Amino acid sequence: MYVKQSLSFNNPDLIKDRLLNKRIIKSNGCWEYRGWNTKEAYPLIYISGRSYGCHRISALIWNGFDIKSKLVIRHGCDNRNCYNPKHLSSGTYKDNEMDKVMRMRNARRFNQEQIREIREMYVNGYSWRKIAKMFNVSHTTIGKIVKSLRYFHPPYADKTSSTIRVKSLG
């Protein structure tokens, strides 16, 4: 009879074995977990009655990451399913957003002129929602641009990136 062993931080070797035994190694070196994923596609592992992202636990075990840290785990391979410790590094949320910009993984790409325009409109009293309607994006995206959580100085997405049509509110 098979008895499922509960994982505990008191036994890191058992956690390591679970991660190694549940992985699928892809041709690019990514380790993908054969287990439960969140709807955002992050694989989860249960330890001491709580779920944790496999990438965070992998960074803890192999890279010495502090699991209680407010830092995020960045995927150098751009595969959120991956938990290969060689592909992972810690950083701030802002670092992670910069990775997205530099790798052109943003859902929408704005050029420098559009970013300046968005920030100027906000300074001149336009609300995030009004600007969002004009650029046909969510107000959250505009908020991130205004707060410099997305699209930093310099570089922005280069001027050759695709443009977004501005629709009239009229």
ABEGO torsion letter per residue (X at the ends): XBBBBBBBAABAAAAAAAAAAABBBBAAGBBBBBBBBBAAGBBBBBBGGBBBBAAAAAAAAAAGBBAABABBBBBAAGBAABABAAABBBBBAAAAAAAAAAAGABABBBBAAAAAAAAAAAAAGBBAAAAAAAAGBBAAAAAAAAAGABGBOOBBBBAABBBBBBBBAX
